């Protein structure tokens, strides 16, 4: 189990959305009480260059992981140990992937792969 014993693993899908302003929430998941969340990966599809950010809270401290695309297309990232291996998302908190905005507009969608420990 990739070095961790996950209680559950979830893949959260989203639909295409217009991205015109900063912090457009594309997909998110709530980490239930008594669990902590490990971000195992994500998939981003975009019709224009954009920046994306996954945000979570661990130990009461806010964290983020930013990625940028230079043009339209798809970007996927999978890290078996988890993006936030050393800082799992707190129980009863949210993990959210945002599009940070593009002045030319466009559409984007994102999916998250989350493991609960």
CORQUIWO-V733193 format. One record per residue. BURIAL is + if it has 9 or more other ideal C-beta (glycine too) atoms within 8 Angstrom, else -. Layout:
BURIAL ; BURIAL
//
This chain:
- ; - ; - ; + ; - ; + ; - ; - ; + ; + ; - ; + ; - ; + ; - ; - ; + ; - ; + ; - ; - ; - ; - ; + ; - ; + ; + ; + ; + ; - ; + ; - ; - ; - ; + ; + ; + ; + ; + ; + ; + ; + ; + ; + ; + ; + ; - ; + ; + ; + ; + ; + ; + ; + ; + ; + ; + ; + ; - ; - ; - ; - ; + ; - ; + ; - ; + ; - ; + ; - ; - ; - ; - ; - ; + ; - ; - ; - ; + ; - ; - ; + ; + ; + ; + ; - ; + ; + ; + ; + ; + ; - ; + ; + ; + ; + ; + ; + ; + ; + ; + ; + ; - ; - ; - ; + ; + ; + ; + ; + ; + ; + ; + ; + ; + ; + ; +
//
